[in-house]
């Protein structure tokens, strides 16, 4: 059995860790509320725009809307959205694994490149063949999380859209965590470009649009704005999911530390009792020896 000093040191260490994880849980809970509010406010708007975008694209010729042009897929870009920091369970690993599966299996044989958004994605892909292939795209976009807003997101989306428009990319897929609830985030791959058009059966009535002020202005203004909004919505959802995952992970870590602390205290009390018993036996043995 470990001596009393070793057990006391372990109790002290576990107690310190428990305080840290508990504090991190509260900080994540506070950040989650703000991130979730931002995501909730944006989501209905983004979903409605996505619906309009799909219907509108179905009503236009590909010559009128370059963002819905289907090409022979040779150059694929996978945008991998993770966090900058860890301690959030498998939040980042699941996204990275899904992106690797897409690159190595689904798009095998194609020219696949990765744009990481978040340091964890950058660290995972920096030694692979998928990064740094194109000078028309940033090597990473880690600083977006320092101050997440539409302007920062817009810069990334603009570069991706320009590359697609110039036919440097044939397909763009975004891999991120969909926020279900605080404890559940689902790794999702969604096609960003070309625009996925609505099914004809579903849009046979709604796709008949009257364009005002003009079709050209709608195409040049609404469609790019809708795409940028979709990209920003993905970032907001991943951001909320990160704080939810970290809060859950820190809650479990705190519970585990509490249980471990109880076990160590029980072990300490047993060791202390054994030491006292040994001392009593030594005193009694010495007294018996003197009497003899």
C-alpha positions, 0 to 999 in steps of 0.5 A: 500500500502507498504511504500516506504522503504519496496518497496526500499528494495524489488527493491534492493533485486530483482536487486541483484538477477537479477545480480546473475542470469545474471552472472550464465547464462553467466557462463553456456553459457561459460561452455556449449560451451566446454561441447557441443564441447566435446559431438559433437566430441565424438558422431559420434565415439560413435554411429559408435562404437555402430553400430559395437558393435551391429552387432558384437554381433549378429555375435558371440555366447553368449558363445563367448561374455559374455556381450551379454548373455541374462539371467533370469532378477533377479538383475537389476542395474539402473545408474541414471545420474544427476548433482551435483548442482541445479538451472537448472529447471526440469533437475534432477527431470525428470531423477529421476522420470523416474528412480523411474518409472522403479524401481517401475513399469517396474522392480517391483518384481525384485532385483533393485539397483541404482547407482547414478552419481551426488549429486542430484540423491544421495540425491533423492535415499539415503533414498530409498531401492534401494541404498547401496545393493551391496559392489561390486559397489560404493555407488555413483559416485558424484566426476566424475563431478569434473573432467569429463574425460574418465579415471574417466568414465572408472572406473565406467563402469569397475566396472559395467561390472565386476559385470555383467561378474561375474553374480552379475547383470543380466541387467544394464540400464542407465537413463540420459538426451539426449541433443537435444538443449540448451532448450530441454533435453529429459530423456532417459533410455537405456539398457547398458548390455546385449548388444542390438543386431542389428536386423537380417533383418538389419544386414544380410549382414553387420554381416558377419565379417572377424576377424583380428587379431583374434576373441578372441582379438576382443572380449576381447579388442574391445567390452569392449572398446566400452561399456566404450565409450558408457558410457562416451558418456552418461556422456558427453551428460548429462553434456552438457544438464545440462549447457544448462538447467541451462542457460535456467533457469537463462535466464528465471529467469533474465527475470522474475526479470526484469519484477518484477523490473519494476512493483516494480519501478512503485509501488514505483513511485505511492506510492511516488506520493501519499505521496507527494500529502498527504503532499501537502494536509496537508500543504494546510489544515494547511494553511487554518486552520491558515487563518480561 
